Amino acid sequence: MKKITASILLSFCFIQFSCQEDFLTTTDPTRIGRDLFYQNETQFNQALNGIYGQLQTITNSAYIQQEFMSDNTTLDFNPLDRGGAAGWEAFEFSTVNQGNGEISTLWNNHYATMYNINYALEKLAPSTVEATAKAAIEGQLKFLRAYHYFNLTRYFGDVVLATKTLTNPNESFDLVRSSQADVYKQIETDLADAVKLLPATYPASGKGKVTKGAAVALLGKVYLTRKNYAAATTTLKDILSLGYSLNANYKDNFDPAKKNGPESIFEVQYQGGNDLGEQSNFVYVFAPRLSQGAVTGYANTTPSGRNIPTRDMINAYEAGDLRKDISLKTGYTLNGTFVGIPFVAKYQYPHTISGRSDNNWPVLRYSDALLMLAESINESAGPTAEALGYVNAIRKRAGLADLAGLSKEGLRAAIMQERRVELAFENHRWFDLQRTMTPAELTAFMNAHGAREKANPTVSRGGIAFNALDYVYSDFEYYLPIPAPQILINNKLTQNPGYN
């Protein structure tokens, strides 16, 4: 996926001289200016490839905010290197503040992508691209815009809502945060359009592109998050007739040789085994720090030791659950010695070049859609046989017995449990906790998790004591802070309560 370079006004990077049209008057004859670029279907698809490429960048670190921040994972603590303490580690210990660099990167990457999406949509509208191809391109762009705004509003609450590009950098100083209600209205509009515009499938050459099924599933998740259970049920039932099915083997969802299979609704595409720069490296990020090549398969590597499964996560699996050994390992063997530091195993597959693994990242799977459908039915109609059937289909594949005789509250808890183990380490846990709990409930839940982790850390801290503020979660942390640089640039952007 070759990335398209453009001036990113919306990410508030005003120091870039590229924002000033008169800064350079010469033209590089080897490059095509953006105003001359969007002329035909091929060029629009190249632009889309660039946007999909930006999605890789966002996904590479999304585990920090979506798994690491939850009770699912922790870190392989390095007492000799505390360089990450103010950055990525802060998400584990609930010490994030508005000056955190990861927050700025998260914000900027989403808005940088949004600029390219909005610009492509503006160029697409008056273009003469053939109608069917034009509809598919528009549908993909609107899905991706909705996906990014869905992430942003769940991270930050009220966010800047922009559906068109800015013509002058000075306009950015007038941008303000829009209410979540308005953001969700735009998300739902974009996804409803995408459902109508997108094809159910593509030719083999289009594998991995956003489809109608992806738009349906994401719209259902939006409705579920908004507690619009009737709309979620109606929408998610549409997914049942689009040709998806559960893989017979849970492991096939993560095998690079079986990408974009029958259970895949949408996954971020990566390609290893070459030097094109499209590889993933999750196995290197998630392997224990001192495991060398025991997990990655390549000696002399220095894994990061991030996203380590917690004791609580390991114990969440029922006896006999076939998903456990596929999802995680409780340790590794190095030089004949077993080291009991757990790690995520979903992305541990052989690859031909060190540092260039070939794993895609699953965003939406059919099992996710079935569990969402079961949840929406249970919340609106109670623990019906239909709702139980969707959950039990997933449990059956995991080698577990059917559930029966549950109350509405019992099935609600069972669905959350299934979501945790079925979708472990796929970046669902934090948003699931957030959407099913009030800020006060989430505060109590996370403080209880923190107390357990402090009393019995998953990984040794090498004699380094916890900081007094570690694992002290407050209800305002339901949302992340607006990055401090954005407020310095534009004082019309207000800060979330609790971070001032």
HELIX and SHEET records of a PDB file:
HELIX    1   1 LEU A    9  SER A   11  5                                   3    
HELIX    2   2 PHE A   17  CYS A   19  5                                   3    
HELIX    3   3 ARG A   34  PHE A   37  1                                   4    
HELIX    4   4 GLU A   41  ASN A   60  1                                  20    
HELIX    5   5 ALA A   62  TYR A   63  1                                   2    
HELIX    6   6 ILE A   64  PHE A   68  3                                   5    
HELIX    7   7 GLU A   89  PHE A   93  1                                   5    
HELIX    8   8 GLY A  101  LEU A  124  1                                  24    
HELIX    9   9 ALA A  131  PHE A  156  1                                  26    
HELIX   10  10 PRO A  169  ASP A  174  5                                   6    
HELIX   11  11 GLN A  180  LEU A  197  1                                  18    
HELIX   12  12 ALA A  204  GLY A  206  5                                   3    
HELIX   13  13 LYS A  212  THR A  225  1                                  14    
HELIX   14  14 TYR A  229  LYS A  237  1                                   9    
HELIX   15  15 ASP A  238  SER A  241  5                                   4    
HELIX   16  16 TYR A  250  ASN A  253  5                                   4    
HELIX   17  17 PRO A  256  LYS A  258  5                                   3    
HELIX   18  18 PHE A  282  PHE A  286  1                                   5    
HELIX   19  19 GLY A  293  THR A  296  1                                   4    
HELIX   20  20 ARG A  311  ILE A  314  1                                   4    
HELIX   21  21 ARG A  323  SER A  327  1                                   5    
HELIX   22  22 TYR A  366  ALA A  381  1                                  16    
HELIX   23  23 ALA A  385  ARG A  397  1                                  13    
HELIX   24  24 LYS A  408  GLU A  422  1                                  15    
HELIX   25  25 ARG A  429  THR A  436  1                                   8    
HELIX   26  26 PRO A  439  ALA A  455  1                                  17    
HELIX   27  27 ASP A  475  TYR A  478  5                                   4    
HELIX   28  28 ALA A  484  ILE A  489  1                                   6    
SHEET    1   A 2 THR A  73  THR A  74  0                                        
SHEET    2   A 2 ILE A 308  PRO A 309 -1                                        
SHEET    1   B 2 VAL A 159  VAL A 160  0                                        
SHEET    2   B 2 ARG A 177  SER A 178 -1                                        
SHEET    1   C 2 SER A 264  VAL A 268  0                                        
SHEET    2   C 2 TRP A 361  ARG A 365 -1                                        
SHEET    1   D 2 LEU A 328  LYS A 329  0                                        
SHEET    2   D 2 PHE A 343  VAL A 344 -1                                        
SHEET    1   E 2 TYR A 332  LEU A 334  0                                        
SHEET    2   E 2 THR A 337  VAL A 339 -1                                        
END                                                                             
